């Protein structure tokens, strides 16, 4: 059975899921974001098979969210880094972290604290209206068809 190609849907959520919807992908992005960027380090941290890790890394490189950089010539060795596109995906990871911290943290507390380098404080990621600055939840938003949806009609 062929998997539905989410990238072909006229939906930004579906297209994003096409890039990072496989369960290992956000975890690989998280690790690269925090500086775990070599194959052996990623494999050890995630407990992932080398076959699956290789496939996911190739996919993420192909999607332009991480890049492969040579750090040693003999033998050739590579590490991975977020691209600008991948760095922007960290906002999605921060939103997932905030939701998980609020609804799934155990009695020990949250696993990590997010630290803003500019102001020096810990923070909770929030989604805010780019126009008025108000914090948003699903009930506060009404999606309307955009140009791509209208073009399909």
C-alpha positions in Angstrom: 0.0 0.0 0.0 1.4 3.4 -1.0 1.5 6.1 1.6 -0.4 9.3 1.0 1.9 12.1 -0.3 1.2 14.9 2.2 3.5 17.2 0.3 1.0 17.3 -2.6 -1.9 18.5 -0.4 -2.9 22.2 -0.4 -2.4 22.4 3.4 0.6 23.9 5.2 0.2 21.4 8.1 0.2 18.5 5.7 3.2 19.8 3.8 5.1 20.3 7.0 4.2 16.8 8.2 5.6 15.5 4.9 8.9 16.9 5.9 9.0 16.1 9.6 6.0 13.9 10.3 7.9 10.7 10.6 8.4 10.2 14.4 12.3 10.2 14.3 12.6 13.4 12.3 11.7 16.0 15.1 13.9 14.1 17.5 16.8 14.3 15.0 16.2 18.0 14.5 16.1 18.5 18.3 19.4 16.8 18.7 21.1 18.7 15.9 19.6 21.9 17.3 21.2 21.3 20.7 24.6 20.3 19.3 24.4 16.5 19.0 25.4 16.6 15.3 27.5 13.6 14.4 26.1 10.3 13.3 27.5 8.2 16.2 26.3 10.8 18.7 22.8 10.9 17.2 22.6 7.1 17.1 23.7 6.8 20.7 21.4 9.5 22.0 18.3 8.3 20.1 18.8 4.6 20.3 17.9 4.4 16.6 19.2 1.9 14.1 21.9 3.1 11.7 19.6 2.2 8.7 16.7 4.3 9.9 19.1 7.2 11.0 20.8 7.1 7.6 17.4 7.3 5.8 16.1 10.1 8.0 19.3 12.2 7.7 19.2 11.8 3.9 15.5 12.8 3.8 16.1 15.9 6.0 19.2 16.9 4.0 17.1 16.5 0.8 14.3 18.6 2.3 16.9 21.4 3.0 16.3 21.5 6.8 19.8 20.2 7.7 23.1 20.1 5.9 25.9 17.7 5.9 29.3 19.2 6.6 32.7 17.5 6.3 34.7 17.9 9.5 37.5 15.5 8.8 39.2 14.5 5.5 40.9 11.2 6.4 38.9 9.3 6.9 36.1 11.4 5.6 33.6 12.2 8.4 30.6 14.4 8.5 28.4 16.3 10.9 25.0 17.8 10.5 23.8 21.4 11.0 20.5 23.2 10.8 20.0 25.3 7.7 18.1 28.5 8.0 15.0 26.6 7.0 15.7 24.0 9.7 16.4 26.7 12.3 12.9 28.1 11.6 11.5 24.7 12.4 12.8 25.0 15.9 9.8 27.2 16.6 7.6 24.1 15.9 9.8 22.1 18.3 9.5 24.9 21.0 5.7 24.8 20.6 5.7 21.1 21.0 7.9 21.4 24.1 5.6 24.0 25.6 2.6 21.7 25.0 4.4 18.6 26.4 5.6 20.6 29.4 2.0 21.7 30.2 0.2 18.5 29.6 2.7 15.6 30.0 5.4 16.6 32.5 5.7 14.2 35.3 5.9 15.0 39.0 9.7 15.6 38.6 8.9 18.6 36.4 9.8 19.6 32.9 12.8 17.9 31.2 14.5 21.0 29.9 14.2 24.8 30.3 14.4 27.0 27.3 16.8 29.9 27.8 16.7 33.1 25.7 20.3 34.0 24.8 19.4 37.7 24.3 17.7 38.6 27.5 19.2 35.8 29.6 15.9 34.4 31.0 14.1 31.1 30.8 10.9 31.3 28.8 7.8 29.3 27.7 7.2 29.3 24.0 3.9 31.0 23.0 2.1 31.6 19.8 1.0 35.2 19.5 -0.9 37.2 16.9 1.6 39.1 14.7 -0.8 42.0 14.5 -1.9 42.7 18.1 0.5 40.5 20.1 -2.2 38.6 21.9 -1.4 35.0 22.9 -3.4 32.5 20.8 -5.1 29.2 21.3 -7.1 27.2 18.8 -10.4 28.6 19.9 -9.1 32.1 19.2 -8.4 31.5 15.5 -10.7 31.1 12.5 -9.0 29.7 9.4 -10.0 31.3 6.1 -9.2 30.0 2.6 -5.9 31.4 1.3 -4.9 32.1 -2.3 -3.8 28.5 -3.0 -7.1 27.1 -1.8 -9.1 29.6 -3.7 -7.1 28.8 -6.8 -8.1 25.1 -6.5 -11.8 26.0 -6.4 
